[in-house]
Amino acid sequence: MPNGKQAKRRKLRFTKIDYTDDCVTQQQGGGMQSLKVSDYMNPQPVTFAPDMSIESAVMRLLQTGQRGGPVVDQQGQLVGFFSEQDCLATLLLETYHNEQGTKVGDCMYQGAVVTVAANASIADLAQQMTNNRPKIYPVMDDSGQLLGVITRTDILRAIKDHCQTLSPGKVSVAS
């Protein structure tokens, strides 16, 4: 009998991407090392301020379709990360107590936010993302300024583009 996680996986519909052997071989040979985070990041990410109301933050997430984003201070320095999960926990508590007024800074993740440099390799970041890491990485410059964000979807697009460049017409996406 499958456990709950296995049963859940069977219900999901996956998109299958078939790559040619040449693409895989070339990737292992270091071809993807030349792909940089800066080439595939979103340079205009959804950001939040610590003093933004949770209601405004939720509206911003819903309007943009993002799952979360960096929290930056007035100088553009990263001070935390705000996600859908943070919203859910806070909104449930506010609704239960019939209260409002929580700010992003009250419920954002304030620990060491995992970030990536703009010149980092897509291949290295893809490997890092396979280890149950964040789904969204803030992309930072050397001085700690936010340059953008990169997501797992952006990484998949980079890999697909790379393989199509190596073997045009041989990469097919089937559902």
Buried (B, 14 or more C-beta within 10 A) or exposed (E): EEEEEEEEEEEEEEEEEEBBEEBEEBBEEEBBEEBBBBEBBBEEBBBBBBEBBBBEBBEBBEEEEBBBBBBBEEEEBBBBBBBEEBBEEBBEEBEEEEEEEBBBBEBBBEEEBEBBBBEBBBBBBBEBBEEEEBEBBBBBEEEEEBBBBBBBEBBBEBBBBBBBEBBEEBBEEEE
